[in-house]
Amino acid sequence: MRFIDFFKKNMSNTPVSTEKFGQEENVMNENPTNEKDSSMVTIKYGTGMPIDLIYAFLQKDYESKGYEDALSNPEVSYKEMNKAIIRSKLEVKFRQVRLSYTDKLQKLDFHINSRREAGLIDFVKQLETEKSKLQEHVDRLDQMEKDFQNNVPYMIGMLLSYEKGFLKGLSAVSMEQMNMYVNDKED
């Protein structure tokens, strides 16, 4: 057995998990044997780019959080404070993502200019294509932030979901109190 075969055999049973821009990418081997026809399955969502942080934040389960918050403190002021915190966290995510894109775009500009001076036309075209893709993400990010400020439903769905969960929690608290009241009257 060659050394590389031994290494491959030991690694074939090990699932690999990497994190890129706050999202998890799982890679696992479907066929743990060391056969030539073994296949790898990659499970990935999104673009693998910083904007995925925004989408992941929007898709979190805020209904459960609202429900749990209502059970722990069923006051409307508490609900409003938590909704403000969620809004604030999203605004921070927007800034983080924007900073990441700005940094990447500046680096690309440097490489485009230096490769253009070196006469590497094909490489410059490739870099410009990458820059165009990043700029599309920045434009989408700008639109999402504007939509968030204007309370467009797809951007505030998390707040509506939180409120829905909070109301469910309030209802559960009320039902529990009513049941206790009814049970006390029957005794």
HUURCOR-V479979 format. One line per field, one symbol per residue. ss: DSSP state (2 for helix, 1 for strand, 0 for the rest). phi: phi as a letter, one per 30 degrees, with the letter a starting at -180 (. if undefined). A space follows every 50 residues. Layout:
ss->???
phi->???
This chain:
ss->00222222222000011111001111111000000000011110000000 22222222000222222222220002222222222222222222222222 22222222222222222000222222222222222222222222222220 0022222222222222222222222222222222220
phi->.dddddddddddccdcbbbbhibcbcbbcdcddcddcdbccccbbicice ddddddddcdddddddddddddadcdddddddddddedddddeedddddd ddddddddeeddddddddicdddddddddddddddddddddedddddddc hdedcceddddddeddddddddddddddddddddddd
